[in-house]
């Protein structure tokens, strides 16, 4: 976006921040080895990025900031290496559900708070404080719901792709029913996004 979008101040700030280091350079910093984990992360992130940018091009009325969507989609899973999920080549210590939260911490440390929010808010269709308490999830007792359109679009796009089955693209129906296992609120949130973004 240029000076004609309502996000101009954000656009200006993010451009300055990201000019220092691209998403790929940041991934290289935290994933220096060319291994299964890095290849999987890059493939998944590119799938999510392509889907999110497709929404951006289909819906100019959303006034999405292209740079925030692109970089946020590429970096939304940067925290996975810190988690324990051997089936997807993650051999860290933390519970996998923390990967978004930990990715947010990485990006805040890198001076990218707007992109950190995308990381923190992409789990499920976002999580409320009540979800976290009720399901005894290993997360701080806060709301982690996507609020900006950029946060919503990256979260939405991410739901179509699995890191454990890279060649599969889920249908909206499969996503809805998968989210339903964790409560109706998240599933309905996804359905509203699908109606808006398809």
Phi, psi and omega per residue, in radians:
X1 nan 2.578 3.068
X2 -1.832 -2.676 -3.078
X3 -1.292 -0.100 -3.119
X4 -1.497 -0.072 -3.105
X5 -1.736 2.737 3.138
X6 -1.208 -0.224 -3.132
X7 -1.659 0.250 -3.014
X8 -0.856 -0.841 -3.133
X9 -1.064 -0.666 3.118
X10 -1.167 -0.787 -3.133
X11 -0.983 -0.810 -3.094
X12 -1.059 -0.806 -3.124
X13 -1.146 -0.771 -3.079
X14 -1.186 -0.654 -3.140
X15 -1.058 -0.782 3.112
X16 -1.083 -0.743 -3.111
X17 -1.117 -0.824 -2.994
X18 -1.367 -0.428 3.123
X19 -0.956 -0.540 -3.138
X20 -1.153 -0.601 -3.076
X21 -2.743 2.216 3.125
X22 -1.383 2.946 3.109
X23 -0.999 -0.761 -3.111
X24 -1.116 -0.700 3.105
X25 -1.131 -0.646 3.094
X26 -1.170 -0.742 3.094
X27 -1.069 -0.746 3.103
X28 -1.047 -0.612 -3.141
X29 -1.131 -0.738 -3.080
X30 -1.628 -0.283 3.118
X31 -2.248 1.218 -3.015
X32 -1.204 -0.425 -3.098
X33 -1.584 2.510 3.022
X34 -1.493 1.657 -3.097
X35 -2.372 -3.098 -3.103
X36 -0.984 -0.750 -3.109
X37 -1.079 -0.839 -3.122
X38 -1.126 -0.742 3.135
X39 -1.098 -0.728 3.115
X40 -1.125 -0.789 3.141
X41 -1.041 -0.814 -3.121
X42 -1.124 -0.750 3.141
X43 -1.109 -0.835 -3.136
X44 -1.072 -0.801 -3.097
X45 -1.106 -0.666 3.110
X46 -1.178 -0.652 3.088
X47 -1.072 -0.822 -3.123
X48 -1.125 -0.732 -3.133
X49 -1.070 -0.796 -3.139
X50 -1.075 -0.765 3.135
X51 -1.134 -0.778 -3.114
X52 -1.128 -0.726 3.126
X53 -1.204 -0.507 3.055
X54 -1.111 -0.750 3.074
X55 -1.058 -0.775 -3.136
X56 -1.001 -0.776 -3.097
X57 -1.295 -0.547 3.114
X58 -1.296 -0.438 -2.989
X59 -2.251 1.250 3.109
X60 -1.067 -0.418 -3.121
X61 -1.142 -0.280 3.122
X62 -1.363 -0.212 -3.126
X63 0.895 0.764 -3.112
X64 -1.267 2.474 3.055
X65 -1.438 1.963 -3.021
X66 -1.078 -0.688 -3.118
X67 -1.157 -0.727 3.123
X68 -1.124 -0.759 3.128
X69 -1.096 -0.858 -3.075
X70 -1.106 -0.907 -3.095
X71 -1.209 -0.662 3.106
X72 -1.111 -0.718 3.118
X73 -1.149 -0.692 -3.129
X74 -1.225 -0.481 -3.037
X75 -1.875 0.008 -2.998
X76 -1.050 -0.469 -3.110
X77 -1.900 0.339 -3.054
X78 -1.022 -0.398 -3.101
X79 -1.476 0.015 -3.013
X80 -1.125 -0.524 -3.081
X81 -1.116 -0.317 -3.140
X82 -1.462 -0.094 -3.044
X83 -1.853 2.892 3.139
X84 -1.810 1.780 3.090
X85 -2.604 1.296 -3.029
X86 -0.972 -0.516 -3.108
X87 -1.128 -0.353 3.076
X88 -2.088 0.510 2.992
X89 1.187 0.462 3.096
X90 -1.829 2.097 -3.053
X91 -2.133 0.598 3.083
X92 -1.467 -2.891 -3.052
X93 -1.797 -0.554 -2.964
X94 -1.304 2.725 3.035
X95 -1.078 2.458 -3.075
X96 -1.010 -0.592 -3.134
X97 -1.048 -0.296 -3.141
X98 -1.489 -0.013 -2.996
X99 -1.084 -0.626 3.118
X100 -1.212 -0.765 3.130
X101 -1.082 -0.790 -3.137
X102 -1.189 -0.637 3.044
X103 -1.083 -0.670 3.075
X104 -1.062 -0.717 3.110
X105 -1.096 -0.727 3.118
X106 -1.047 -0.851 -3.048
X107 -1.251 -0.533 3.031
X108 -1.128 -0.739 3.110
X109 -1.079 -0.554 3.118
X110 -1.439 0.009 3.123
X111 1.409 0.496 -3.086
X112 -2.155 1.132 -3.050
X113 -1.097 -0.542 -3.133
X114 -1.168 -0.723 3.118
X115 -1.309 -0.523 3.085
X116 -1.038 -0.700 3.139
X117 -1.097 -0.628 3.101
X118 -1.100 -0.773 3.083
X119 -0.996 -0.914 -3.014
X120 -1.144 -0.398 -2.952
X121 -1.965 0.229 -3.077
X122 -1.741 -0.056 -3.120
X123 -1.242 2.261 -3.028
X124 1.058 -2.321 2.997
X125 -1.938 0.656 -2.999
X126 1.599 2.693 -3.129
X127 -2.230 2.398 3.046
X128 -1.626 2.852 3.059
X129 -0.975 -0.735 3.126
X130 -1.085 -0.726 3.081
X131 -0.994 -0.817 -3.058
X132 -1.117 -0.757 3.135
X133 -1.219 -0.843 -3.066
X134 -1.082 -0.724 -3.092
X135 -1.615 0.074 3.141
X136 0.889 0.856 -3.139
X137 -1.400 2.568 -3.071
X138 -1.411 0.994 -3.125
X139 -2.275 2.725 3.030
X140 -0.987 2.582 -3.111
X141 -1.379 1.320 3.139
X142 -2.435 2.914 2.989
X143 -1.424 2.308 3.030
X144 -2.164 1.056 -3.123
X145 -1.758 2.397 3.028
X146 -1.082 2.299 -3.110
X147 -2.007 -0.797 3.140
X148 -1.398 2.801 3.096
X149 -1.073 -0.614 3.111
X150 -1.109 -0.757 3.104
X151 -1.087 -0.745 -3.132
X152 -1.131 -0.767 -3.076
X153 -1.161 -0.723 3.123
X154 -1.175 -0.745 3.107
X155 -1.053 -0.800 3.126
X156 -1.041 -0.890 -3.089
X157 -1.068 -0.650 -3.112
X158 -1.079 -0.549 -3.056
X159 -1.152 -0.338 -3.073
X160 -1.414 -0.210 -2.999
X161 -2.224 2.336 3.130
X162 -1.819 2.421 3.083
X163 -1.367 -0.321 -3.131
X164 -1.585 -0.265 3.072
X165 -2.408 1.439 -2.928
X166 -1.115 -0.420 -3.068
X167 -1.650 0.059 -3.091
X168 -1.759 2.327 2.995
X169 -1.950 2.096 -3.100
X170 -1.277 2.628 3.026
X171 -1.474 2.755 3.078
X172 -0.962 -0.628 3.129
X173 -1.133 -0.763 3.109
X174 -1.099 -0.713 3.131
X175 -1.110 -0.828 -3.119
X176 -0.986 -0.854 -3.102
X177 -1.214 -0.552 3.052
X178 -1.129 -0.724 3.141
X179 -1.246 -0.509 -3.112
X180 -1.040 -0.516 3.126
X181 -1.045 -0.430 -3.094
X182 -1.800 0.133 3.113
X183 2.173 2.649 -3.053
X184 -1.248 -0.524 -3.068
X185 -1.021 -0.866 -3.126
X186 -1.124 -0.717 3.135
X187 -1.093 -0.740 3.135
X188 -1.207 -0.602 3.085
X189 -1.079 -0.786 3.100
X190 -1.065 -0.748 -3.117
X191 -1.066 -0.719 3.106
X192 -1.119 -0.738 3.099
X193 -1.085 -0.735 -3.116
X194 -1.075 -0.744 3.102
X195 -1.056 -0.612 -3.095
X196 -1.431 -0.627 -2.949
X197 -1.777 -0.250 -3.020
X198 -1.160 nan nan
